[in-house]
């Protein structure tokens, strides 16, 4: 032994001392972490006294591969900062509380580290976006993040909103199409593609899309028949979600196509 009579007296221990005292096998087996050895040895006492962050040790990045370790640290950290809103926490707060390697595990992303992003069991780039429920869960989280109160507000969402909020892999999986994402995640809603501020460049090359848009627009404008379109200015169609930069001749082509 090293002659210590109280468990808290082990806090100043170093790996060098443990190795010197011939406990290399135990120390190595517990993933080269003093706190792991102490947690194992004191499991019938108070193992939480020997977490790395309690014994003043910043664990190696490998330590955080275990979700239990990450969860215990985050619980401890939140309890330490319980008097402050989680949104006010900074990277410096984490680093100064033995969370430098914890932050590194999450790619130095504060939102990921504090789990302020969407709650998935894996990192966002590893989520199976084929599963509609995963897309739905993400959209529910993003809706709160963007403070959207109704479906119509989704038409204002931009591709950058997804990229900035852990949805880069989601966008890639859906061919960078917001419409595809919305139809996959919220299929019960009848989305109107032309109302999105970000629309696929090839959308207006599809005759079916043009026909659906004109039918919808004619209802909004109370047009009695096709001949009434001659009184509609191209700018009005743009206001309702039509292609940008329309000319009279373009409107005529659209009507002929539809």
FIKOLZA-1660 file (N, C-alpha, C; in steps of 0.1 Angstrom, whole numbers, plus 5000, padded with zeros to 4 digits):
% residues 258
   i   px   py   pz ch aa at
   1 5008 4988 5000  A  X  N
   1 5000 5000 5000  A  X CA
   1 5009 5012 5000  A  X  C
   2 5002 5024 4999  A  X  N
   2 5009 5037 4999  A  X CA
   2 5007 5044 5012  A  X  C
   3 5001 5037 5022  A  X  N
   3 5000 5042 5035  A  X CA
   3 4989 5053 5037  A  X  C
   4 4978 5052 5029  A  X  N
   4 4967 5062 5030  A  X CA
   4 4956 5056 5038  A  X  C
   5 4950 5064 5047  A  X  N
   5 4940 5059 5056  A  X CA
   5 4926 5063 5052  A  X  C
   6 4924 5073 5044  A  X  N
   6 4911 5078 5040  A  X CA
   6 4910 5079 5025  A  X  C
   7 4898 5075 5019  A  X  N
   7 4897 5073 5005  A  X CA
   7 4900 5087 4998  A  X  C
   8 4896 5098 5004  A  X  N
   8 4898 5111 4997  A  X CA
   8 4913 5114 4996  A  X  C
   9 4921 5107 5004  A  X  N
   9 4936 5110 5004  A  X CA
   9 4942 5105 4991  A  X  C
  10 4934 5097 4983  A  X  N
  10 4939 5091 4970  A  X CA
  10 4939 5102 4959  A  X  C
  11 4932 5113 4961  A  X  N
  11 4930 5122 4950  A  X CA
  11 4943 5127 4944  A  X  C
  12 4954 5129 4952  A  X  N
  12 4966 5134 4946  A  X CA
  12 4975 5124 4939  A  X  C
  13 4970 5111 4938  A  X  N
  13 4978 5101 4932  A  X CA
  13 4981 5104 4917  A  X  C
  14 4992 5098 4913  A  X  N
  14 4996 5100 4899  A  X CA
  14 4998 5086 4893  A  X  C
  15 4997 5085 4879  A  X  N
  15 5000 5072 4873  A  X CA
  15 5014 5067 4876  A  X  C
  16 5024 5076 4877  A  X  N
  16 5037 5072 4880  A  X CA
  16 5038 5065 4894  A  X  C
  17 5031 5070 4904  A  X  N
  17 5031 5064 4917  A  X CA
  17 5025 5050 4917  A  X  C
  18 5014 5048 4909  A  X  N
  18 5007 5036 4908  A  X CA
  18 5016 5025 4901  A  X  C
  19 5022 5030 4891  A  X  N
  19 5031 5020 4884  A  X CA
  19 5043 5016 4893  A  X  C
  20 5048 5026 4900  A  X  N
  20 5059 5024 4909  A  X CA
  20 5056 5014 4920  A  X  C
  21 5043 5014 4924  A  X  N
  21 5038 5005 4935  A  X CA
  21 5033 4991 4930  A  X  C
  22 5037 4988 4918  A  X  N
  22 5035 4975 4912  A  X CA
  22 5020 4972 4910  A  X  C
  23 5012 4982 4906  A  X  N
  23 4998 4979 4902  A  X CA
  23 4996 4982 4887  A  X  C
  24 5007 4980 4880  A  X  N
  24 5006 4983 4865  A  X CA
  24 4995 4975 4858  A  X  C
  25 4994 4962 4861  A  X  N
  25 4984 4954 4855  A  X CA
  25 4969 4959 4857  A  X  C
  26 4967 4963 4870  A  X  N
  26 4953 4968 4873  A  X CA
  26 4951 4981 4866  A  X  C
  27 4961 4990 4867  A  X  N
  27 4960 5003 4862  A  X CA
  27 4959 5003 4846  A  X  C
  28 4966 4994 4840  A  X  N
  28 4966 4993 4825  A  X CA
  28 4952 4987 4821  A  X  C
  29 4948 4977 4829  A  X  N
  29 4935 4970 4826  A  X CA
  29 4923 4980 4827  A  X  C
  30 4924 4990 4836  A  X  N
  30 4913 4999 4837  A  X CA
  30 4915 5012 4828  A  X  C
  31 4920 5009 4816  A  X  N
  31 4922 5019 4806  A  X CA
  31 4930 5031 4811  A  X  C
  32 4942 5028 4817  A  X  N
  32 4952 5037 4822  A  X CA
  32 4946 5049 4828  A  X  C
  33 4936 5048 4837  A  X  N
  33 4930 5059 4844  A  X CA
  33 4929 5056 4859  A  X  C
  34 4935 5065 4866  A  X  N
  34 4935 5064 4881  A  X CA
  34 4921 5063 4886  A  X  C
  35 4912 5071 4881  A  X  N
  35 4899 5071 4886  A  X CA
  35 4892 5058 4884  A  X  C
  36 4895 5051 4873  A  X  N
  36 4889 5038 4870  A  X CA
  36 4893 5028 4881  A  X  C
  37 4906 5029 4884  A  X  N
  37 4911 5019 4895  A  X CA
  37 4904 5022 4908  A  X  C
  38 4903 5035 4911  A  X  N
  38 4897 5038 4924  A  X CA
  38 4882 5035 4925  A  X  C
  39 4876 5038 4913  A  X  N
  39 4861 5034 4913  A  X CA
  39 4859 5019 4915  A  X  C
  40 4868 5011 4909  A  X  N
  40 4867 4997 4910  A  X CA
  40 4870 4993 4925  A  X  C
  41 4880 4998 4931  A  X  N
  41 4884 4995 4944  A  X CA
  41 4874 5000 4954  A  X  C
  42 4867 5010 4952  A  X  N
  42 4858 5016 4962  A  X CA
  42 4843 5015 4958  A  X  C
  43 4840 5005 4949  A  X  N
  43 4826 5004 4945  A  X CA
  43 4816 5002 4956  A  X  C
  44 4820 4997 4967  A  X  N
  44 4811 4995 4978  A  X CA
  44 4810 5007 4987  A  X  C
  45 4819 5017 4984  A  X  N
  45 4819 5029 4993  A  X CA
  45 4812 5040 4985  A  X  C
  46 4819 5049 4978  A  X  N
  46 4813 5059 4970  A  X CA
  46 4821 5061 4958  A  X  C
  47 4819 5053 4947  A  X  N
  47 4826 5053 4935  A  X CA
  47 4826 5067 4928  A  X  C
  48 4815 5075 4930  A  X  N
  48 4814 5087 4924  A  X CA
  48 4825 5097 4929  A  X  C
  49 4831 5094 4940  A  X  N
  49 4842 5103 4945  A  X CA
  49 4854 5102 4936  A  X  C
  50 4855 5092 4928  A  X  N
  50 4867 5090 4920  A  X CA
  50 4866 5091 4905  A  X  C
  51 4856 5099 4901  A  X  N
  51 4855 5103 4887  A  X CA
  51 4868 5111 4884  A  X  C
  52 4872 5110 4871  A  X  N
  52 4884 5118 4867  A  X CA
  52 4883 5133 4871  A  X  C
  53 4872 5139 4868  A  X  N
  53 4870 5153 4870  A  X CA
  53 4870 5157 4885  A  X  C
  54 4867 5147 4894  A  X  N
  54 4868 5149 4908  A  X CA
  54 4882 5148 4914  A  X  C
  55 4890 5139 4908  A  X  N
  55 4904 5138 4912  A  X CA
  55 4913 5147 4904  A  X  C
  56 4907 5157 4898  A  X  N
  56 4915 5167 4891  A  X CA
  56 4923 5162 4879  A  X  C
  57 4917 5153 4871  A  X  N
  57 4923 5148 4860  A  X CA
  57 4915 5150 4847  A  X  C
  58 4921 5155 4837  A  X  N
  58 4914 5156 4824  A  X CA
  58 4916 5143 4816  A  X  C
  59 4906 5135 4814  A  X  N
  59 4908 5122 4808  A  X CA
  59 4913 5123 4794  A  X  C
  60 4919 5112 4788  A  X  N
  60 4922 5112 4774  A  X CA
  60 4909 5110 4766  A  X  C
  61 4910 5114 4753  A  X  N
  61 4898 5114 4745  A  X CA
  61 4892 5100 4744  A  X  C
  62 4900 5090 4745  A  X  N
  62 4895 5076 4744  A  X CA
  62 4885 5073 4755  A  X  C
  63 4887 5079 4766  A  X  N
  63 4878 5077 4778  A  X CA
  63 4864 5080 4775  A  X  C
  64 4862 5090 4766  A  X  N
  64 4848 5094 4763  A  X CA
  64 4841 5086 4753  A  X  C
  65 4847 5075 4748  A  X  N
  65 4840 5066 4738  A  X CA
  65 4829 5059 4745  A  X  C
  66 4830 5058 4758  A  X  N
  66 4820 5051 4766  A  X CA
  66 4809 5061 4770  A  X  C
  67 4797 5058 4765  A  X  N
  67 4786 5068 4767  A  X CA
  67 4783 5070 4782  A  X  C
  68 4785 5060 4790  A  X  N
  68 4783 5061 4805  A  X CA
  68 4792 5072 4810  A  X  C
  69 4805 5072 4806  A  X  N
  69 4814 5082 4811  A  X CA
  69 4810 5096 4807  A  X  C
  70 4805 5097 4794  A  X  N
  70 4801 5110 4789  A  X CA
  70 4788 5115 4797  A  X  C
  71 4779 5106 4800  A  X  N
  71 4767 5110 4807  A  X CA
  71 4770 5114 4821  A  X  C
  72 4779 5106 4828  A  X  N
  72 4782 5110 4842  A  X CA
  72 4789 5123 4843  A  X  C
  73 4798 5126 4833  A  X  N
  73 4805 5139 4834  A  X CA
  73 4795 5150 4831  A  X  C
  74 4786 5149 4821  A  X  N
  74 4777 5159 4818  A  X CA
  74 4767 5162 4830  A  X  C
  75 4763 5151 4836  A  X  N
  75 4754 5153 4848  A  X CA
  75 4761 5160 4859  A  X  C
  76 4774 5157 4861  A  X  N
  76 4782 5164 4871  A  X CA
  76 4784 5178 4868  A  X  C
  77 4787 5181 4855  A  X  N
  77 4789 5194 4851  A  X CA
  77 4777 5203 4852  A  X  C
  78 4765 5198 4848  A  X  N
  78 4753 5205 4849  A  X CA
  78 4749 5208 4863  A  X  C
  79 4752 5198 4872  A  X  N
  79 4750 5200 4886  A  X CA
  79 4759 5211 4892  A  X  C
  80 4771 5212 4887  A  X  N
  80 4780 5222 4891  A  X CA
  80 4776 5236 4887  A  X  C
  81 4770 5237 4875  A  X  N
  81 4765 5249 4870  A  X CA
  81 4750 5251 4871  A  X  C
  82 4744 5244 4880  A  X  N
  82 4729 5244 4881  A  X CA
  82 4723 5258 4882  A  X  C
  83 4731 5268 4887  A  X  N
  83 4725 5281 4889  A  X CA
  83 4726 5289 4876  A  X  C
  84 4732 5284 4866  A  X  N
  84 4733 5291 4853  A  X CA
  84 4725 5284 4842  A  X  C
  85 4719 5292 4833  A  X  N
  85 4713 5286 4822  A  X CA
  85 4723 5278 4813  A  X  C
  86 4719 5267 4808  A  X  N
  86 4729 5259 4800  A  X CA
  86 4733 5266 4788  A  X  C
  87 4725 5276 4782  A  X  N
  87 4729 5283 4770  A  X CA
  87 4740 5293 4773  A  X  C
  88 4742 5296 4786  A  X  N
  88 4753 5306 4789  A  X CA
  88 4766 5300 4791  A  X  C
  89 4767 5286 4791  A  X  N
  89 4779 5279 4793  A  X CA
  89 4788 5281 4781  A  X  C
  90 4801 5283 4784  A  X  N
  90 4811 5285 4773  A  X CA
  90 4821 5273 4772  A  X  C
  91 4829 5273 4762  A  X  N
  91 4839 5263 4760  A  X CA
  91 4849 5264 4772  A  X  C
  92 4852 5277 4775  A  X  N
  92 4861 5279 4787  A  X CA
  92 4856 5272 4799  A  X  C
  93 4843 5273 4802  A  X  N
  93 4837 5267 4813  A  X CA
  93 4840 5252 4813  A  X  C
  94 4838 5245 4802  A  X  N
  94 4841 5231 4801  A  X CA
  94 4856 5228 4803  A  X  C
  95 4864 5235 4796  A  X  N
  95 4879 5233 4797  A  X CA
  95 4884 5235 4811  A  X  C
  96 4879 5245 4818  A  X  N
  96 4884 5248 4831  A  X CA
  96 4878 5238 4842  A  X  C
  97 4869 5229 4837  A  X  N
  97 4863 5219 4846  A  X CA
  97 4866 5205 4841  A  X  C
  98 4878 5203 4837  A  X  N
  98 4884 5190 4833  A  X CA
  98 4876 5184 4821  A  X  C
  99 4870 5193 4812  A  X  N
  99 4863 5188 4801  A  X CA
  99 4869 5191 4787  A  X  C
 100 4883 5194 4788  A  X  N
 100 4889 5197 4775  A  X CA
 100 4889 5185 4765  A  X  C
 101 4892 5173 4770  A  X  N
 101 4892 5162 4761  A  X CA
 101 4877 5158 4758  A  X  C
 102 4868 5160 4767  A  X  N
 102 4854 5158 4765  A  X CA
 102 4849 5166 4753  A  X  C
 103 4853 5179 4753  A  X  N
 103 4850 5188 4742  A  X CA
 103 4856 5184 4729  A  X  C
 104 4868 5179 4730  A  X  N
 104 4876 5174 4718  A  X CA
 104 4869 5162 4712  A  X  C
 105 4863 5153 4721  A  X  N
 105 4856 5142 4716  A  X CA
 105 4844 5146 4706  A  X  C
 106 4838 5157 4709  A  X  N
 106 4827 5162 4702  A  X CA
 106 4831 5172 4691  A  X  C
 107 4844 5171 4687  A  X  N
 107 4849 5179 4676  A  X CA
 107 4849 5194 4680  A  X  C
 108 4851 5197 4692  A  X  N
 108 4852 5210 4698  A  X CA
 108 4838 5218 4696  A  X  C
 109 4828 5210 4694  A  X  N
 109 4814 5217 4693  A  X CA
 109 4808 5217 4706  A  X  C
 110 4805 5230 4711  A  X  N
 110 4799 5232 4724  A  X CA
 110 4785 5226 4724  A  X  C
 111 4777 5228 4714  A  X  N
 111 4763 5223 4713  A  X CA
 111 4763 5208 4714  A  X  C
 112 4772 5201 4707  A  X  N
 112 4772 5186 4708  A  X CA
 112 4776 5182 4722  A  X  C
 113 4787 5189 4728  A  X  N
 113 4792 5185 4741  A  X CA
 113 4781 5186 4752  A  X  C
 114 4773 5197 4751  A  X  N
 114 4763 5199 4760  A  X CA
 114 4750 5193 4757  A  X  C
 115 4750 5185 4746  A  X  N
 115 4738 5178 4740  A  X CA
 115 4727 5188 4738  A  X  C
 116 4730 5199 4733  A  X  N
 116 4720 5209 4730  A  X CA
 116 4715 5207 4715  A  X  C
 117 4721 5197 4708  A  X  N
 117 4717 5194 4695  A  X CA
 117 4706 5183 4696  A  X  C
 118 4702 5177 4684  A  X  N
 118 4691 5167 4684  A  X CA
 118 4696 5155 4692  A  X  C
 119 4687 5148 4699  A  X  N
 119 4690 5137 4707  A  X CA
 119 4690 5124 4699  A  X  C
 120 4702 5120 4695  A  X  N
 120 4703 5107 4688  A  X CA
 120 4714 5099 4696  A  X  C
 121 4713 5086 4695  A  X  N
 121 4723 5077 4702  A  X CA
 121 4737 5078 4695  A  X  C
 122 4737 5083 4683  A  X  N
 122 4750 5084 4676  A  X CA
 122 4751 5099 4671  A  X  C
 123 4763 5103 4667  A  X  N
 123 4765 5116 4662  A  X CA
 123 4757 5119 4649  A  X  C
 124 4753 5131 4647  A  X  N
 124 4744 5134 4636  A  X CA
 124 4748 5129 4622  A  X  C
 125 4761 5129 4620  A  X  N
 125 4766 5124 4607  A  X CA
 125 4765 5108 4605  A  X  C
 126 4762 5102 4617  A  X  N
 126 4760 5087 4616  A  X CA
 126 4746 5082 4617  A  X  C
 127 4737 5092 4617  A  X  N
 127 4722 5088 4618  A  X CA
 127 4718 5082 4605  A  X  C
 128 4709 5072 4606  A  X  N
 128 4703 5065 4595  A  X CA
 128 4691 5074 4590  A  X  C
 129 4693 5082 4580  A  X  N
 129 4683 5091 4575  A  X CA
 129 4673 5084 4566  A  X  C
 130 4675 5072 4564  A  X  N
 130 4664 5064 4556  A  X CA
 130 4652 5062 4565  A  X  C
 131 4654 5062 4578  A  X  N
 131 4643 5061 4588  A  X CA
 131 4636 5074 4589  A  X  C
 132 4623 5074 4585  A  X  N
 132 4615 5086 4585  A  X CA
 132 4614 5092 4599  A  X  C
 133 4614 5083 4609  A  X  N
 133 4612 5087 4623  A  X CA
 133 4624 5095 4628  A  X  C
 134 4636 5092 4622  A  X  N
 134 4648 5100 4626  A  X CA
 134 4647 5114 4620  A  X  C
 135 4642 5114 4608  A  X  N
 135 4641 5127 4601  A  X CA
 135 4630 5136 4609  A  X  C
 136 4619 5129 4613  A  X  N
 136 4609 5136 4620  A  X CA
 136 4614 5141 4634  A  X  C
 137 4622 5133 4641  A  X  N
 137 4627 5137 4654  A  X CA
 137 4636 5149 4652  A  X  C
 138 4644 5149 4641  A  X  N
 138 4653 5160 4639  A  X CA
 138 4645 5173 4636  A  X  C
 139 4635 5172 4628  A  X  N
 139 4627 5183 4624  A  X CA
 139 4619 5189 4636  A  X  C
 140 4615 5180 4645  A  X  N
 140 4608 5185 4657  A  X CA
 140 4618 5193 4666  A  X  C
 141 4631 5188 4666  A  X  N
 141 4641 5196 4674  A  X CA
 141 4644 5209 4667  A  X  C
 142 4645 5209 4654  A  X  N
 142 4649 5221 4646  A  X CA
 142 4637 5231 4647  A  X  C
 143 4625 5226 4647  A  X  N
 143 4614 5235 4648  A  X CA
 143 4614 5243 4661  A  X  C
 144 4618 5237 4672  A  X  N
 144 4620 5244 4685  A  X CA
 144 4631 5254 4684  A  X  C
 145 4642 5249 4678  A  X  N
 145 4654 5257 4677  A  X CA
 145 4652 5270 4669  A  X  C
 146 4644 5269 4658  A  X  N
 146 4641 5280 4649  A  X CA
 146 4628 5288 4654  A  X  C
 147 4622 5283 4664  A  X  N
 147 4610 5289 4670  A  X CA
 147 4599 5290 4660  A  X  C
 148 4597 5279 4652  A  X  N
 148 4586 5279 4642  A  X CA
 148 4573 5274 4650  A  X  C
 149 4562 5281 4647  A  X  N
 149 4550 5278 4654  A  X CA
 149 4540 5271 4645  A  X  C
 150 4542 5271 4632  A  X  N
 150 4532 5264 4623  A  X CA
 150 4539 5259 4611  A  X  C
 151 4532 5251 4603  A  X  N
 151 4538 5245 4591  A  X CA
 151 4543 5256 4581  A  X  C
 152 4535 5267 4579  A  X  N
 152 4538 5277 4569  A  X CA
 152 4552 5283 4572  A  X  C
 153 4556 5283 4584  A  X  N
 153 4569 5289 4587  A  X CA
 153 4581 5281 4582  A  X  C
 154 4578 5268 4579  A  X  N
 154 4589 5260 4573  A  X CA
 154 4593 5264 4559  A  X  C
 155 4584 5271 4553  A  X  N
 155 4587 5276 4539  A  X CA
 155 4598 5286 4539  A  X  C
 156 4601 5292 4551  A  X  N
 156 4612 5301 4552  A  X CA
 156 4626 5295 4555  A  X  C
 157 4626 5282 4557  A  X  N
 157 4638 5275 4561  A  X CA
 157 4648 5275 4550  A  X  C
 158 4661 5277 4553  A  X  N
 158 4671 5277 4543  A  X CA
 158 4680 5265 4544  A  X  C
 159 4688 5262 4534  A  X  N
 159 4697 5251 4534  A  X CA
 159 4708 5253 4545  A  X  C
 160 4711 5266 4547  A  X  N
 160 4721 5269 4558  A  X CA
 160 4716 5266 4572  A  X  C
 161 4703 5267 4573  A  X  N
 161 4697 5264 4586  A  X CA
 161 4700 5249 4590  A  X  C
 162 4699 5240 4580  A  X  N
 162 4702 5226 4582  A  X CA
 162 4717 5224 4585  A  X  C
 163 4725 5230 4576  A  X  N
 163 4739 5228 4577  A  X CA
 163 4745 5234 4591  A  X  C
 164 4739 5245 4595  A  X  N
 164 4744 5251 4608  A  X CA
 164 4739 5244 4620  A  X  C
 165 4728 5235 4618  A  X  N
 165 4722 5229 4630  A  X CA
 165 4723 5213 4628  A  X  C
 166 4735 5208 4626  A  X  N
 166 4737 5194 4626  A  X CA
 166 4729 5186 4615  A  X  C
 167 4725 5193 4604  A  X  N
 167 4718 5186 4594  A  X CA
 167 4725 5185 4581  A  X  C
 168 4738 5186 4581  A  X  N
 168 4746 5185 4569  A  X CA
 168 4745 5171 4562  A  X  C
 169 4746 5161 4570  A  X  N
 169 4744 5147 4565  A  X CA
 169 4730 5145 4560  A  X  C
 170 4720 5151 4567  A  X  N
 170 4706 5149 4563  A  X CA
 170 4704 5155 4550  A  X  C
 171 4710 5167 4548  A  X  N
 171 4709 5174 4535  A  X CA
 171 4715 5166 4524  A  X  C
 172 4727 5160 4526  A  X  N
 172 4734 5152 4517  A  X CA
 172 4726 5140 4513  A  X  C
 173 4720 5134 4523  A  X  N
 173 4712 5121 4520  A  X CA
 173 4700 5124 4512  A  X  C
 174 4694 5136 4513  A  X  N
 174 4682 5139 4505  A  X CA
 174 4685 5148 4493  A  X  C
 175 4697 5147 4488  A  X  N
 175 4701 5154 4476  A  X CA
 175 4700 5169 4477  A  X  C
 176 4703 5174 4489  A  X  N
 176 4702 5188 4492  A  X CA
 176 4689 5195 4489  A  X  C
 177 4678 5186 4490  A  X  N
 177 4665 5191 4487  A  X CA
 177 4657 5192 4500  A  X  C
 178 4653 5205 4503  A  X  N
 178 4645 5207 4515  A  X CA
 178 4631 5200 4514  A  X  C
 179 4626 5201 4502  A  X  N
 179 4613 5194 4499  A  X CA
 179 4613 5179 4503  A  X  C
 180 4624 5172 4498  A  X  N
 180 4625 5158 4501  A  X CA
 180 4626 5155 4516  A  X  C
 181 4633 5164 4523  A  X  N
 181 4634 5163 4538  A  X CA
 181 4621 5164 4544  A  X  C
 182 4613 5175 4541  A  X  N
 182 4600 5177 4547  A  X CA
 182 4590 5166 4543  A  X  C
 183 4590 5161 4531  A  X  N
 183 4581 5151 4527  A  X CA
 183 4585 5138 4534  A  X  C
 184 4597 5135 4537  A  X  N
 184 4601 5123 4544  A  X CA
 184 4598 5124 4559  A  X  C
 185 4601 5136 4565  A  X  N
 185 4599 5138 4579  A  X CA
 185 4585 5141 4584  A  X  C
 186 4577 5148 4575  A  X  N
 186 4563 5151 4579  A  X CA
 186 4555 5148 4566  A  X  C
 187 4553 5136 4563  A  X  N
 187 4546 5132 4551  A  X CA
 187 4531 5134 4551  A  X  C
 188 4526 5136 4563  A  X  N
 188 4511 5138 4565  A  X CA
 188 4507 5152 4560  A  X  C
 189 4516 5161 4559  A  X  N
 189 4513 5175 4554  A  X CA
 189 4515 5176 4539  A  X  C
 190 4505 5184 4533  A  X  N
 190 4506 5186 4519  A  X CA
 190 4515 5198 4516  A  X  C
 191 4527 5195 4513  A  X  N
 191 4537 5206 4511  A  X CA
 191 4535 5212 4497  A  X  C
 192 4537 5225 4496  A  X  N
 192 4536 5232 4483  A  X CA
 192 4550 5236 4479  A  X  C
 193 4557 5229 4471  A  X  N
 193 4571 5231 4468  A  X CA
 193 4575 5245 4464  A  X  C
 194 4566 5252 4456  A  X  N
 194 4569 5266 4451  A  X CA
 194 4569 5276 4462  A  X  C
 195 4565 5273 4474  A  X  N
 195 4564 5282 4485  A  X CA
 195 4577 5283 4493  A  X  C
 196 4586 5273 4491  A  X  N
 196 4599 5273 4498  A  X CA
 196 4608 5283 4492  A  X  C
 197 4615 5291 4501  A  X  N
 197 4624 5301 4495  A  X CA
 197 4636 5294 4489  A  X  C
 198 4639 5282 4493  A  X  N
 198 4650 5274 4486  A  X CA
 198 4643 5263 4478  A  X  C
 199 4644 5263 4465  A  X  N
 199 4637 5253 4457  A  X CA
 199 4647 5248 4447  A  X  C
 200 4645 5235 4444  A  X  N
 200 4654 5228 4434  A  X CA
 200 4654 5236 4421  A  X  C
 201 4666 5237 4415  A  X  N
 201 4667 5244 4402  A  X CA
 201 4660 5237 4391  A  X  C
 202 4658 5224 4392  A  X  N
 202 4651 5216 4381  A  X CA
 202 4636 5216 4383  A  X  C
 203 4631 5222 4394  A  X  N
 203 4617 5220 4397  A  X CA
 203 4608 5225 4385  A  X  C
 204 4611 5236 4379  A  X  N
 204 4603 5242 4369  A  X CA
 204 4605 5236 4355  A  X  C
 205 4613 5226 4355  A  X  N
 205 4615 5218 4342  A  X CA
 205 4605 5207 4341  A  X  C
 206 4598 5204 4352  A  X  N
 206 4588 5193 4353  A  X CA
 206 4574 5198 4350  A  X  C
 207 4568 5193 4340  A  X  N
 207 4555 5197 4335  A  X CA
 207 4545 5195 4346  A  X  C
 208 4545 5184 4354  A  X  N
 208 4536 5182 4365  A  X CA
 208 4537 5193 4375  A  X  C
 209 4549 5197 4378  A  X  N
 209 4551 5207 4388  A  X CA
 209 4544 5221 4384  A  X  C
 210 4546 5224 4371  A  X  N
 210 4541 5236 4365  A  X CA
 210 4526 5236 4366  A  X  C
 211 4520 5224 4362  A  X  N
 211 4505 5223 4362  A  X CA
 211 4499 5224 4376  A  X  C
 212 4506 5218 4386  A  X  N
 212 4501 5219 4400  A  X CA
 212 4502 5233 4405  A  X  C
 213 4512 5240 4401  A  X  N
 213 4514 5254 4406  A  X CA
 213 4503 5263 4400  A  X  C
 214 4501 5262 4387  A  X  N
 214 4491 5270 4380  A  X CA
 214 4477 5267 4385  A  X  C
 215 4474 5255 4387  A  X  N
 215 4461 5252 4393  A  X CA
 215 4459 5258 4406  A  X  C
 216 4469 5257 4415  A  X  N
 216 4468 5263 4428  A  X CA
 216 4467 5278 4427  A  X  C
 217 4476 5284 4419  A  X  N
 217 4476 5299 4417  A  X CA
 217 4463 5304 4412  A  X  C
 218 4457 5297 4403  A  X  N
 218 4444 5301 4397  A  X CA
 218 4433 5302 4407  A  X  C
 219 4434 5293 4417  A  X  N
 219 4424 5293 4428  A  X CA
 219 4426 5305 4437  A  X  C
 220 4439 5307 4440  A  X  N
 220 4443 5319 4449  A  X CA
 220 4439 5332 4443  A  X  C
 221 4440 5333 4429  A  X  N
 221 4437 5345 4422  A  X CA
 221 4422 5346 4417  A  X  C
 222 4415 5336 4420  A  X  N
 222 4400 5335 4416  A  X CA
 222 4399 5337 4401  A  X  C
 223 4407 5330 4394  A  X  N
 223 4406 5331 4379  A  X CA
 223 4395 5322 4374  A  X  C
 224 4385 5327 4367  A  X  N
 224 4374 5318 4362  A  X CA
 224 4378 5308 4352  A  X  C
 225 4388 5311 4343  A  X  N
 225 4392 5302 4333  A  X CA
 225 4406 5305 4328  A  X  C
 226 4411 5297 4318  A  X  N
 226 4424 5299 4314  A  X CA
 226 4427 5313 4307  A  X  C
 227 4416 5318 4300  A  X  N
 227 4418 5331 4293  A  X CA
 227 4421 5342 4303  A  X  C
 228 4417 5340 4316  A  X  N
 228 4419 5351 4325  A  X CA
 228 4434 5353 4329  A  X  C
 229 4442 5343 4325  A  X  N
 229 4456 5344 4328  A  X CA
 229 4463 5356 4320  A  X  C
 230 4456 5360 4310  A  X  N
 230 4462 5371 4302  A  X CA
 230 4462 5384 4310  A  X  C
 231 4454 5385 4320  A  X  N
 231 4454 5397 4328  A  X CA
 231 4463 5397 4340  A  X  C
 232 4470 5386 4342  A  X  N
 232 4479 5384 4353  A  X CA
 232 4493 5388 4350  A  X  C
 233 4499 5397 4357  A  X  N
 233 4513 5402 4354  A  X CA
 233 4522 5391 4359  A  X  C
 234 4534 5389 4353  A  X  N
 234 4544 5380 4357  A  X CA
 234 4548 5382 4372  A  X  C
 235 4549 5394 4376  A  X  N
 235 4553 5397 4390  A  X CA
 235 4544 5392 4400  A  X  C
 236 4531 5391 4396  A  X  N
 236 4521 5385 4405  A  X CA
 236 4524 5370 4407  A  X  C
 237 4527 5363 4396  A  X  N
 237 4531 5349 4397  A  X CA
 237 4543 5347 4406  A  X  C
 238 4552 5356 4405  A  X  N
 238 4564 5355 4413  A  X CA
 238 4561 5356 4428  A  X  C
 239 4552 5365 4431  A  X  N
 239 4547 5367 4445  A  X CA
 239 4541 5355 4451  A  X  C
 240 4535 5347 4442  A  X  N
 240 4528 5335 4447  A  X CA
 240 4538 5322 4446  A  X  C
 241 4550 5325 4443  A  X  N
 241 4560 5314 4443  A  X CA
 241 4565 5309 4430  A  X  C
 242 4561 5316 4419  A  X  N
 242 4565 5312 4406  A  X CA
 242 4580 5315 4403  A  X  C
 243 4585 5311 4392  A  X  N
 243 4599 5313 4388  A  X CA
 243 4603 5327 4389  A  X  C
 244 4615 5330 4393  A  X  N
 244 4620 5344 4393  A  X CA
 244 4623 5349 4379  A  X  C
 245 4621 5362 4377  A  X  N
 245 4625 5369 4364  A  X CA
 245 4615 5365 4353  A  X  C
 246 4603 5362 4356  A  X  N
 246 4593 5358 4345  A  X CA
 246 4590 5370 4336  A  X  C
 247 4588 5367 4323  A  X  N
 247 4583 5376 4313  A  X CA
 247 4570 5371 4308  A  X  C
 248 4563 5380 4301  A  X  N
 248 4550 5376 4295  A  X CA
 248 4551 5364 4287  A  X  C
 249 4562 5363 4279  A  X  N
 249 4564 5352 4270  A  X CA
 249 4566 5339 4279  A  X  C
 250 4572 5340 4290  A  X  N
 250 4575 5329 4299  A  X CA
 250 4562 5323 4305  A  X  C
 251 4553 5332 4308  A  X  N
 251 4540 5328 4314  A  X CA
 251 4532 5321 4303  A  X  C
 252 4533 5326 4291  A  X  N
 252 4526 5320 4280  A  X CA
 252 4531 5305 4278  A  X  C
 253 4544 5304 4278  A  X  N
 253 4550 5290 4277  A  X CA
 253 4546 5281 4288  A  X  C
 254 4545 5286 4300  A  X  N
 254 4540 5278 4311  A  X CA
 254 4526 5273 4309  A  X  C
 255 4517 5283 4304  A  X  N
 255 4504 5279 4302  A  X CA
 255 4502 5269 4291  A  X  C
 256 4510 5270 4280  A  X  N
 256 4510 5260 4270  A  X CA
 256 4515 5247 4274  A  X  C
 257 4525 5247 4283  A  X  N
 257 4531 5234 4288  A  X CA
 257 4521 5227 4297  A  X  C
 258 4514 5235 4305  A  X  N
 258 4504 5229 4314  A  X CA
 258 4491 5225 4307  A  X  C
% end
